[in-house]
Amino acid sequence: TTTTTTTTTTTTTTAGTVCVKFQTGDEINDGGYLRIDVNGVEQESGHFGKGVVVLNKCYPNFQTIEITCPHKDDAWAGTAHWKDSAGGAWQPLICRDCTGPGSGLSGEVGVDGDSNLRDT
């Protein structure tokens, strides 16, 4: 049986375009496999090393992001931020359905295929 931890973040906007950015952390076990879906459509999927910007893109009708770790025995950790495309500073993307340390309140997020919080 494969256990997949899924983190879902939902934000609703009334006007304008929202930009999102995910970046792998710099700690020893942060790199790993990650899949990012925006509004139900896959945007990125693969293995991402430490410090790599995984996704930095703007969406005109942004509603939801779902991130998963598609491989057993793997994990990914990093940061998730958003901003209005009209300007402003990057803000932490708040995770509403997260569990675990921090629960995404600081923009730090992680997913794990086997719940040991390590890359393999």
Contacts in CASP RR format, 6 or more apart in sequence:
PFRMAT RR
TARGET T0000
AUTHOR 0000-0000-0000
METHOD contacts of the structure
MODEL  1
TTTTTTTTTTTTTTAGTVCVKFQTGDEINDGGYLRIDVNGVEQESGHFGK
GVVVLNKCYPNFQTIEITCPHKDDAWAGTAHWKDSAGGAWQPLICRDCTG
PGSGLSGEVGVDGDSNLRDT
2 72 0 8 1.000
2 113 0 8 1.000
2 114 0 8 1.000
3 72 0 8 1.000
3 113 0 8 1.000
3 114 0 8 1.000
3 115 0 8 1.000
4 68 0 8 1.000
4 69 0 8 1.000
4 70 0 8 1.000
4 111 0 8 1.000
4 113 0 8 1.000
5 68 0 8 1.000
5 69 0 8 1.000
5 110 0 8 1.000
5 111 0 8 1.000
5 112 0 8 1.000
5 113 0 8 1.000
5 115 0 8 1.000
6 66 0 8 1.000
6 67 0 8 1.000
6 68 0 8 1.000
6 111 0 8 1.000
7 66 0 8 1.000
7 67 0 8 1.000
7 68 0 8 1.000
7 95 0 8 1.000
7 97 0 8 1.000
7 98 0 8 1.000
7 109 0 8 1.000
7 110 0 8 1.000
7 111 0 8 1.000
8 64 0 8 1.000
8 65 0 8 1.000
8 66 0 8 1.000
8 67 0 8 1.000
8 95 0 8 1.000
8 96 0 8 1.000
8 97 0 8 1.000
9 64 0 8 1.000
9 65 0 8 1.000
9 66 0 8 1.000
9 67 0 8 1.000
9 80 0 8 1.000
9 93 0 8 1.000
9 94 0 8 1.000
9 95 0 8 1.000
9 96 0 8 1.000
9 97 0 8 1.000
9 98 0 8 1.000
9 109 0 8 1.000
10 63 0 8 1.000
10 64 0 8 1.000
10 65 0 8 1.000
10 96 0 8 1.000
10 97 0 8 1.000
11 18 0 8 1.000
11 62 0 8 1.000
11 63 0 8 1.000
11 64 0 8 1.000
11 65 0 8 1.000
11 82 0 8 1.000
11 93 0 8 1.000
11 94 0 8 1.000
12 63 0 8 1.000
13 62 0 8 1.000
13 63 0 8 1.000
16 60 0 8 1.000
16 84 0 8 1.000
16 85 0 8 1.000
16 86 0 8 1.000
17 58 0 8 1.000
17 59 0 8 1.000
17 60 0 8 1.000
17 62 0 8 1.000
17 84 0 8 1.000
17 85 0 8 1.000
17 86 0 8 1.000
18 58 0 8 1.000
18 59 0 8 1.000
18 62 0 8 1.000
18 82 0 8 1.000
18 83 0 8 1.000
18 84 0 8 1.000
18 85 0 8 1.000
19 56 0 8 1.000
19 57 0 8 1.000
19 58 0 8 1.000
19 59 0 8 1.000
19 82 0 8 1.000
19 83 0 8 1.000
19 84 0 8 1.000
19 85 0 8 1.000
20 38 0 8 1.000
20 55 0 8 1.000
20 56 0 8 1.000
20 57 0 8 1.000
20 58 0 8 1.000
20 59 0 8 1.000
20 62 0 8 1.000
20 65 0 8 1.000
20 80 0 8 1.000
20 81 0 8 1.000
20 82 0 8 1.000
20 93 0 8 1.000
21 53 0 8 1.000
21 55 0 8 1.000
21 56 0 8 1.000
21 79 0 8 1.000
21 80 0 8 1.000
21 81 0 8 1.000
21 82 0 8 1.000
21 90 0 8 1.000
22 34 0 8 1.000
22 36 0 8 1.000
22 44 0 8 1.000
22 53 0 8 1.000
22 54 0 8 1.000
22 55 0 8 1.000
22 56 0 8 1.000
22 67 0 8 1.000
22 78 0 8 1.000
22 79 0 8 1.000
22 80 0 8 1.000
22 109 0 8 1.000
23 51 0 8 1.000
23 52 0 8 1.000
23 53 0 8 1.000
23 54 0 8 1.000
23 78 0 8 1.000
23 79 0 8 1.000
24 30 0 8 1.000
24 31 0 8 1.000
24 32 0 8 1.000
24 34 0 8 1.000
24 48 0 8 1.000
24 49 0 8 1.000
24 50 0 8 1.000
24 51 0 8 1.000
24 52 0 8 1.000
24 53 0 8 1.000
24 54 0 8 1.000
24 76 0 8 1.000
24 77 0 8 1.000
24 78 0 8 1.000
25 31 0 8 1.000
25 50 0 8 1.000
25 51 0 8 1.000
25 77 0 8 1.000
25 78 0 8 1.000
25 79 0 8 1.000
26 50 0 8 1.000
26 51 0 8 1.000
27 50 0 8 1.000
27 77 0 8 1.000
29 75 0 8 1.000
29 77 0 8 1.000
29 117 0 8 1.000
29 118 0 8 1.000
29 119 0 8 1.000
30 49 0 8 1.000
30 50 0 8 1.000
30 51 0 8 1.000
30 76 0 8 1.000
30 77 0 8 1.000
30 78 0 8 1.000
30 119 0 8 1.000
31 47 0 8 1.000
31 48 0 8 1.000
31 49 0 8 1.000
31 50 0 8 1.000
31 52 0 8 1.000
31 75 0 8 1.000
31 76 0 8 1.000
31 77 0 8 1.000
31 119 0 8 1.000
32 47 0 8 1.000
32 48 0 8 1.000
32 49 0 8 1.000
32 69 0 8 1.000
32 74 0 8 1.000
32 75 0 8 1.000
32 76 0 8 1.000
32 119 0 8 1.000
33 46 0 8 1.000
33 47 0 8 1.000
33 48 0 8 1.000
33 69 0 8 1.000
33 70 0 8 1.000
33 71 0 8 1.000
33 74 0 8 1.000
33 76 0 8 1.000
34 44 0 8 1.000
34 45 0 8 1.000
34 46 0 8 1.000
34 47 0 8 1.000
34 48 0 8 1.000
34 54 0 8 1.000
34 67 0 8 1.000
34 68 0 8 1.000
34 69 0 8 1.000
34 70 0 8 1.000
34 76 0 8 1.000
34 111 0 8 1.000
35 42 0 8 1.000
35 44 0 8 1.000
35 45 0 8 1.000
35 46 0 8 1.000
35 67 0 8 1.000
35 68 0 8 1.000
35 69 0 8 1.000
35 70 0 8 1.000
36 42 0 8 1.000
36 43 0 8 1.000
36 44 0 8 1.000
36 45 0 8 1.000
36 54 0 8 1.000
36 55 0 8 1.000
36 65 0 8 1.000
36 66 0 8 1.000
36 67 0 8 1.000
37 43 0 8 1.000
37 65 0 8 1.000
37 66 0 8 1.000
37 67 0 8 1.000
37 68 0 8 1.000
38 57 0 8 1.000
38 59 0 8 1.000
38 62 0 8 1.000
38 64 0 8 1.000
38 65 0 8 1.000
39 59 0 8 1.000
39 61 0 8 1.000
39 62 0 8 1.000
39 63 0 8 1.000
39 64 0 8 1.000
40 64 0 8 1.000
40 66 0 8 1.000
43 55 0 8 1.000
43 57 0 8 1.000
44 54 0 8 1.000
44 55 0 8 1.000
45 70 0 8 1.000
46 70 0 8 1.000
48 54 0 8 1.000
48 76 0 8 1.000
58 85 0 8 1.000
65 80 0 8 1.000
65 93 0 8 1.000
67 76 0 8 1.000
67 80 0 8 1.000
67 109 0 8 1.000
67 110 0 8 1.000
67 111 0 8 1.000
68 111 0 8 1.000
69 75 0 8 1.000
69 76 0 8 1.000
69 111 0 8 1.000
69 112 0 8 1.000
69 113 0 8 1.000
71 113 0 8 1.000
72 113 0 8 1.000
72 114 0 8 1.000
73 113 0 8 1.000
73 114 0 8 1.000
73 120 0 8 1.000
74 112 0 8 1.000
74 113 0 8 1.000
74 114 0 8 1.000
74 119 0 8 1.000
74 120 0 8 1.000
75 110 0 8 1.000
75 111 0 8 1.000
75 112 0 8 1.000
75 113 0 8 1.000
75 114 0 8 1.000
75 116 0 8 1.000
75 117 0 8 1.000
75 118 0 8 1.000
75 119 0 8 1.000
76 110 0 8 1.000
76 111 0 8 1.000
76 112 0 8 1.000
76 119 0 8 1.000
77 108 0 8 1.000
77 109 0 8 1.000
77 110 0 8 1.000
77 117 0 8 1.000
78 108 0 8 1.000
78 109 0 8 1.000
78 110 0 8 1.000
79 92 0 8 1.000
79 107 0 8 1.000
79 108 0 8 1.000
79 109 0 8 1.000
80 92 0 8 1.000
80 93 0 8 1.000
80 95 0 8 1.000
80 104 0 8 1.000
80 107 0 8 1.000
80 108 0 8 1.000
80 109 0 8 1.000
81 90 0 8 1.000
81 91 0 8 1.000
81 92 0 8 1.000
81 93 0 8 1.000
81 107 0 8 1.000
82 90 0 8 1.000
82 91 0 8 1.000
82 93 0 8 1.000
83 89 0 8 1.000
83 90 0 8 1.000
83 91 0 8 1.000
92 104 0 8 1.000
92 105 0 8 1.000
92 106 0 8 1.000
92 107 0 8 1.000
93 104 0 8 1.000
93 107 0 8 1.000
93 109 0 8 1.000
94 104 0 8 1.000
94 105 0 8 1.000
94 107 0 8 1.000
95 103 0 8 1.000
95 104 0 8 1.000
95 105 0 8 1.000
95 107 0 8 1.000
95 109 0 8 1.000
98 104 0 8 1.000
98 109 0 8 1.000
102 108 0 8 1.000
112 118 0 8 1.000
END
